[in-house]
Amino acid sequence: AYTLREDELFLLEQACRVADTLALLEAGMKGADLIVAGSMGQLREHPLLSEARQQRALLGRFLAQLQLPDEDGLTTASAQARHAAPAAAL
């Protein structure tokens, strides 16, 4: 449904790679404890939690850079502005 430029295709490819990595991280966490023992025996979050969080943030940045329109034909930025406008008028 979209015609993408070469730079946008690159961003989309990178977003897909990040999504694949995120799926692997989530699969690795399936059934794992969220809190694990660190190198000195201290309790800490599972290291894959932090990496998954970073990958989600990266995916969000890639997708935002694509500025694909939503179902109303508005880009993400213009859709956010549209939703914020009524609140700003109060």
C-alpha positions, 0 to 999 in steps of 0.5 A: 500500500506504500511506495517507499524511497530507498532510504525508507526501505533501508529503515524498514529493513532495519526495523524488521531486523530489530523486530526479529531480534526482539522476537528472539529475546522474548523467546529466550525469556519465555519461562525464565525468571525476571530476577536472577543472581548477578556475578557477585550473587546479588539479585538483578533483573535478567539481562535480556530484559534490558536488551529487549527494552533497548530493542523496543525503543530502537524499533519505535525510533525506526518506525517513527522515522518512516512517518507512515500514515495512519488509517486517516492518512495522517502521519504519526506526528500529525496524528499526535498533534491532532489528538493534542489540539483539543487538550491544548484548547482547555 
